[in-house]
Amino acid sequence: MSTAQGEATVTVTWSEPSVTYAFDPAPTVTSSHQSGDVFPIGTTTVTYTAVYSLGVVSNEEFIIRVLGKRDILILLTHLINKQLTSIY
């Protein structure tokens, strides 16, 4: 992925993760960033949080790392399609 010459940001898109939990088929999910947001050169952590009806909270995150002036590399530390899971 590359940006226009002289630009120091890039728009990043990804597939939203699916969230399932046996006791709550529709948990509330929030994220620190949205697919389609503009990211500056540097490292940004994207966090998804799921809150289930029983009060269980689960967080998953991945890192977007934008490098260089023209050539942009996006490195993900976690698979985006990984399901959010509960940790007891």
Beta strands, then each sheet from edge to edge (+ up, - down):
strand 1: 9-11
strand 2: 28-31
strand 3: 38-40
strand 4: 42-51
strand 5: 57-66
sheet 1: 1+ 3-
sheet 2: 2+ 4- 5+
end
